[in-house]
Amino acid sequence: MNTQQELVLLSSHGAWNLHGSAAARFSQANDYLGYLSDRNYSSATTRAYGYDLLAFRKFSSQVRPLSLRPASFLHLPA
């Protein structure tokens, strides 16, 4: 599955959102873009952040998945 071909950034009345068959998997990204619009960020800023999210998605699909271990906290003297 090629997510890049399934996601595009489109504008509707100055609000930018991810659209396409894979967009449902990235609803939090659209929520964030909507938040930026609601906070009156410029359309150009919201567009740039949207393209940054697409670039990050492309990058994250090409790198080897990270193996995460539970974090442990060290006791540090005050």
N, C-alpha and C positions, 0 to 999 in steps of 0.2 A: 504494500500500500504506500503510495507516495502522498504524504500529507501536504507537501508544498503545493501540489497541483489541486488539492482539495480545499485549500484555504486562500482566500483573497481578502484584501482590505478595501471596503467600499464606503462611500460617504452618502448619507441621506440627511439632507437639511443641515449640513455642517457637523453631524455626528458620525464618527468613524467607527466601524464594527467589522469583525471578521465574519465572512460569509463563505458558504460552501458546504459540501457534504460532511466535512470534519468539524465544522464550527461548533456543533453541540458539545464536543469534547473540550472546548476551550471557552466555555461560558464565563469563567472567572476573568479571562482576558477581556471579554466584551463588557463585563461588569466594571472592570477597571477603566476602560475607555469611556464608558458612560459616566463614571464618577468624575473623570477629568472634564467632560463636557458640562456636567452639572455644576462643577466648581468654576465654570467660565474660563477654562484654559482655552487658548486660541485653537482654532481648527487646525492650524499648521502644527502646533505642539502635539495635539491629540493624534494627528496623522503620523507624525514622526515616531511617537511612542508605539503606534500600531505597527509600523514597519519594523521597529526594533523588536517587538514581540514576535513578528514573523521570522526575523533573522535569528532570534534566539531559539525558536522552535526548530528551524532548519539545523542550527548548530547542535542542539540537544539530540536530534534524531541521528546525527552522524558520529557522535562520540560513544565510546564504550560506557555502558551503564556503571555508575558508581556503586560500590558495595559499602553500605552504611552500617556502622556498628553503634550500639547504644552508647551514649555519652556517659562518662563518669565525672563526678565533680571532685576536685582535690580540695582538701582542707588547707587553706592558706592562713598563716598567722595574721592577726589584725595589726 
